[in-house]
Amino acid sequence: MTAGLGWSRLVAMDALLAHDREHARQLDPAEKLRQALDVMRAGIRLKRLTLRRQFAEADETEVDHHLAEWLRGDG
């Protein structure tokens, strides 16, 4: 098991996971899609911020170019 995590913590985490799974089963497909798209948008925003830091001298057009490369899998 993972060092530092006690048995009771692992049991509590399992209970949370079970709750999350049950909640996900109850969601309609449209809500699941909305949540997936929200997570995707958040990931893209985080990647854009990372690219802005990585290419600090780049303007927005260059950052957009780097982001498009990353999204295509070319970067």
Backbone as JSON, one array per atom type, in Angstrom:
{
  "sequence": "MTAGLGWSRLVAMDALLAHDREHARQLDPAEKLRQALDVMRAGIRLKRLTLRRQFAEADETEVDHHLAEWLRGDG",
  "N": [[0.83, -1.19, 0.0], [0.23, 2.39, -0.21], [2.72, 4.39, 1.22], [2.31, 6.08, 4.3], [-0.44, 6.36, 4.21], [-3.05, 5.43, 6.16], [-5.01, 2.5, 7.0], [-7.68, 3.18, 7.6], [-7.99, 5.57, 6.26], [-7.73, 4.75, 3.62], [-10.02, 3.17, 3.41], [-11.96, 5.14, 3.73], [-11.45, 6.63, 1.44], [-12.16, 4.74, -0.49], [-14.9, 4.64, 0.02], [-15.65, 7.21, -0.79], [-15.01, 7.04, -3.49], [-16.82, 5.07, -4.3], [-19.2, 6.45, -3.83], [-18.88, 8.54, -5.71], [-18.93, 7.05, -8.08], [-21.55, 6.02, -8.02], [-23.0, 8.39, -8.14], [-22.21, 9.26, -10.7], [-23.38, 7.27, -12.27], [-26.02, 7.97, -12.08], [-26.27, 10.29, -13.51], [-27.5, 11.92, -16.43], [-26.74, 11.31, -19.91], [-26.26, 13.75, -21.31], [-25.5, 15.53, -19.27], [-23.17, 14.27, -18.38], [-21.6, 14.61, -20.66], [-21.46, 17.44, -20.7], [-20.0, 17.89, -18.35], [-17.61, 16.59, -19.03], [-16.74, 18.2, -21.14], [-16.39, 20.62, -19.77], [-14.22, 19.93, -18.12], [-12.32, 19.44, -20.1], [-12.1, 22.03, -21.25], [-11.01, 23.39, -19.05], [-8.55, 22.08, -18.83], [-7.35, 22.88, -21.25], [-7.18, 25.64, -20.81], [-5.34, 25.62, -18.68], [-3.1, 24.53, -20.01], [-2.63, 26.58, -21.87], [-1.85, 28.64, -20.13], [0.52, 27.49, -19.15], [2.01, 27.44, -21.52], [2.23, 30.18, -22.0], [3.92, 30.91, -19.91], [6.13, 29.33, -20.55], [6.89, 30.33, -23.04], [7.58, 33.16, -22.67], [8.13, 35.53, -24.04], [6.52, 35.44, -26.23], [3.82, 36.52, -28.35], [0.17, 36.65, -28.28], [-0.72, 35.39, -30.61], [1.39, 33.68, -31.25], [1.35, 32.05, -28.97], [-1.16, 30.91, -29.34], [-0.54, 29.44, -31.63], [1.34, 27.57, -30.63], [-0.34, 26.26, -28.83], [-2.23, 25.14, -30.6], [-0.55, 23.36, -31.96], [0.08, 21.64, -29.85], [-2.48, 20.62, -29.28], [-2.96, 19.2, -31.62], [-1.12, 17.28, -31.31], [1.4, 17.66, -32.21], [3.19, 19.1, -30.79]],
  "CA": [[0.0, 0.0, 0.0], [0.95, 3.65, -0.26], [3.28, 4.78, 2.51], [1.72, 7.26, 4.9], [-1.89, 6.28, 4.24], [-3.53, 4.39, 7.04], [-6.12, 1.67, 6.5], [-8.96, 3.9, 7.71], [-8.02, 6.56, 5.18], [-8.0, 4.03, 2.37], [-11.43, 2.78, 3.44], [-12.72, 6.36, 3.49], [-11.28, 6.96, 0.02], [-12.99, 3.77, -1.22], [-16.29, 5.06, 0.17], [-15.83, 8.37, -1.66], [-15.0, 6.55, -4.86], [-18.11, 4.39, -4.51], [-20.2, 7.52, -3.92], [-18.69, 9.2, -7.01], [-19.41, 6.14, -9.13], [-23.01, 5.98, -7.96], [-23.45, 9.69, -8.65], [-21.98, 9.26, -12.15], [-24.38, 6.38, -12.88], [-27.32, 8.63, -12.07], [-26.27, 11.43, -14.42], [-27.92, 11.62, -17.8], [-25.61, 11.44, -20.84], [-26.0, 15.16, -21.64], [-24.75, 16.1, -18.14], [-21.83, 13.69, -18.42], [-20.89, 15.29, -21.74], [-21.18, 18.8, -20.26], [-18.9, 17.83, -17.38], [-16.38, 16.24, -19.75], [-16.31, 19.39, -21.88], [-15.88, 21.57, -18.77], [-12.87, 19.48, -17.72], [-11.46, 19.66, -21.26], [-11.82, 23.47, -21.32], [-10.1, 23.74, -17.95], [-7.23, 21.58, -19.21], [-6.8, 23.73, -22.31], [-6.78, 26.91, -20.16], [-4.09, 25.37, -17.94], [-2.01, 24.38, -20.98], [-2.33, 27.91, -22.4], [-1.06, 29.34, -19.11], [1.85, 26.89, -19.16], [2.7, 27.9, -22.72], [2.57, 31.6, -21.8], [5.13, 30.95, -19.06], [7.23, 28.7, -21.27], [7.28, 31.25, -24.11], [7.24, 34.44, -22.06], [8.26, 36.63, -25.01], [5.59, 35.21, -27.34], [2.53, 37.22, -28.32], [-0.97, 35.73, -28.2], [-0.77, 34.59, -31.83], [2.37, 32.6, -31.1], [0.85, 31.13, -27.95], [-2.22, 30.15, -30.02], [0.11, 28.48, -32.52], [1.89, 26.49, -29.79], [-1.48, 25.52, -28.3], [-2.77, 24.34, -31.7], [0.39, 22.25, -32.17], [-0.1, 20.7, -28.75], [-3.77, 19.95, -29.44], [-2.81, 18.25, -32.72], [-0.14, 16.26, -30.94], [2.66, 17.98, -32.87], [4.05, 19.9, -29.92]],
  "C": [[0.87, 1.25, 0.0], [1.43, 4.02, 1.13], [2.57, 6.03, 3.01], [0.19, 7.25, 4.94], [-2.3, 5.12, 5.14], [-4.72, 3.65, 6.45], [-7.43, 2.44, 6.52], [-9.08, 4.97, 6.63], [-8.32, 5.91, 3.84], [-9.46, 3.6, 2.29], [-12.3, 3.99, 3.16], [-12.63, 6.77, 2.02], [-12.11, 6.02, -0.84], [-14.46, 4.17, -1.15], [-16.58, 6.27, -0.71], [-15.88, 7.96, -3.12], [-16.32, 5.87, -5.2], [-19.23, 5.42, -4.65], [-20.1, 8.22, -5.27], [-19.2, 8.34, -8.15], [-20.93, 6.09, -9.18], [-23.6, 7.28, -8.51], [-23.31, 9.74, -10.17], [-23.0, 8.38, -12.87], [-25.74, 7.06, -13.0], [-27.41, 9.81, -13.04], [-26.76, 11.02, -15.8], [-26.73, 11.89, -18.74], [-25.26, 12.89, -21.19], [-25.18, 15.83, -20.53], [-23.33, 15.55, -18.1], [-20.99, 14.37, -19.5], [-20.53, 16.71, -21.33], [-20.01, 18.82, -19.29], [-17.57, 17.5, -18.07], [-15.85, 17.45, -20.52], [-15.79, 20.47, -20.94], [-14.46, 21.22, -18.35], [-11.88, 19.71, -18.87], [-11.09, 21.14, -21.38], [-10.84, 23.91, -20.24], [-8.68, 23.28, -18.27], [-6.57, 22.43, -20.28], [-6.38, 25.08, -21.73], [-5.47, 26.73, -19.4], [-2.91, 25.23, -18.9], [-1.63, 25.72, -21.57], [-1.49, 28.71, -21.41], [0.37, 28.81, -19.05], [2.65, 27.37, -20.35], [3.08, 29.37, -22.61], [3.82, 31.74, -20.94], [6.34, 30.4, -19.81], [7.77, 29.61, -22.37], [6.9, 32.67, -23.7], [7.28, 35.61, -23.05], [7.25, 36.52, -26.16], [4.34, 36.07, -27.2], [1.41, 36.18, -28.35], [-1.08, 34.85, -29.45], [0.2, 33.42, -31.76], [1.93, 31.57, -30.06], [-0.27, 30.28, -28.55], [-1.63, 29.09, -30.93], [0.66, 27.28, -31.73], [0.76, 25.63, -29.22], [-2.08, 24.62, -29.38], [-1.87, 23.15, -32.0], [0.2, 21.19, -31.08], [-1.39, 19.92, -28.92], [-3.73, 18.91, -30.58], [-1.87, 17.11, -32.37], [1.21, 16.48, -31.58], [3.64, 18.67, -31.94], [4.31, 19.21, -28.68]]
}
